[in-house]
């Protein structure tokens, strides 16, 4: 009977500790980060080497493509002016640190020049989400 009581007390303490850990983890979440890209295709077919090099890297860090407009006329300017033609892409990263680590990684830096014959970039910006 004493051993059973020790087991039950141990299980109860373990349960309470596990709930505390879960609560701490649930309250600690990083803000997502967004990459907004605008550019013009020179030769869309020439993007394939870049895609082959960059897509696995992106998948490894959990990038999610949220929006892609292959033509700027498919995007809607609601106010102001948008002086860029071409495409717009919005990607979500789990955090700004993951985005920066991805962007500055040796593997991605090696992949970036593969897009040079295929696209001219208008801009690429990173912004932290809420």
C-alpha positions in Angstrom: 0.0 0.0 0.0 2.8 2.4 0.8 4.4 1.8 -2.6 1.2 2.4 -4.4 0.8 5.7 -2.5 4.4 6.7 -3.6 3.5 5.8 -7.2 0.3 7.8 -7.1 2.1 10.9 -5.5 4.8 10.6 -8.2 2.3 10.4 -11.0 0.4 13.4 -9.6 3.6 15.5 -9.3 4.6 14.4 -12.8 1.2 15.5 -14.1 1.4 18.9 -12.5 4.9 19.5 -13.8 3.9 18.4 -17.3 1.0 20.8 -17.2 3.3 23.7 -16.1 5.6 22.9 -19.0 2.8 22.8 -21.5 1.4 26.2 -20.1 4.9 27.8 -20.4 5.3 26.5 -24.0 1.8 27.6 -25.0 2.5 31.1 -23.7 5.9 31.4 -25.4 5.3 31.6 -29.1 7.4 33.5 -31.6 5.9 36.0 -34.0 5.9 35.0 -37.6 7.8 37.0 -40.2 6.8 37.8 -43.7 8.9 38.1 -46.8 7.4 40.3 -49.5 9.0 39.9 -52.9 8.4 41.9 -56.1 10.1 41.3 -59.4 9.9 40.8 -63.2 10.6 37.6 -65.0 13.2 37.8 -67.8 12.9 34.1 -68.6 10.5 32.2 -66.4 11.8 28.8 -67.6 15.3 29.8 -66.4 14.0 29.8 -62.8 14.1 26.0 -62.6 17.7 25.7 -61.3 16.9 28.3 -58.6 13.6 26.4 -57.7 15.5 23.1 -57.4 18.1 24.6 -55.1 15.8 26.9 -53.0 12.6 24.9 -52.5 14.1 22.2 -50.3 15.8 24.8 -48.2 12.5 26.7 -47.8 10.6 23.5 -46.9 13.2 22.7 -44.3 12.5 25.9 -42.4 8.7 25.8 -42.8 8.1 28.6 -45.3 4.5 29.0 -46.3 3.6 30.8 -49.5 0.5 33.0 -48.6 0.0 34.9 -51.8 1.4 34.8 -55.3 0.4 37.1 -58.1 2.3 36.3 -61.3 1.2 39.6 -62.9 0.9 42.9 -61.1 -2.5 43.5 -62.7 -3.8 40.6 -60.7 -2.9 42.5 -57.5 -5.2 45.3 -56.4 -3.8 48.7 -55.5 -6.5 50.1 -53.2 -4.7 53.4 -52.3 -1.6 55.2 -53.4 0.7 54.1 -56.3 2.5 50.9 -57.0 5.4 51.7 -59.4 6.4 48.1 -60.0 5.2 45.7 -62.6 5.8 41.9 -62.5 5.0 39.5 -59.7 4.4 39.8 -56.0 4.9 36.9 -53.5 4.2 36.9 -49.8 5.8 34.1 -47.7 5.4 33.4 -44.0 8.3 32.2 -41.9 7.9 30.8 -38.4 9.9 33.8 -37.0 12.2 36.7 -38.0 15.2 34.8 -36.7 14.4 31.8 -38.9 13.9 34.1 -41.9 17.2 35.7 -41.3 19.0 32.5 -40.7 17.5 31.1 -43.9 18.4 34.2 -45.9 22.0 34.4 -44.7 22.7 30.7 -44.8 25.5 29.5 -47.1 23.1 27.2 -48.9 20.6 30.0 -49.8 23.3 32.4 -50.7 24.6 29.8 -53.1 21.1 29.4 -54.6 20.4 33.1 -55.1 22.6 33.7 -58.1 20.8 30.9 -59.9 17.8 33.3 -60.3 19.9 36.1 -61.9 19.4 35.1 -65.6 15.6 34.6 -64.9 14.4 37.5 -62.9 15.0 41.2 -62.0 14.0 42.0 -58.4 12.1 45.2 -57.6 12.4 44.7 -53.9 12.5 42.0 -51.2 11.5 43.1 -47.7 11.1 41.3 -44.4 8.6 42.3 -41.7 7.8 40.8 -38.4 4.1 39.8 -37.8 1.9 40.2 -34.8 
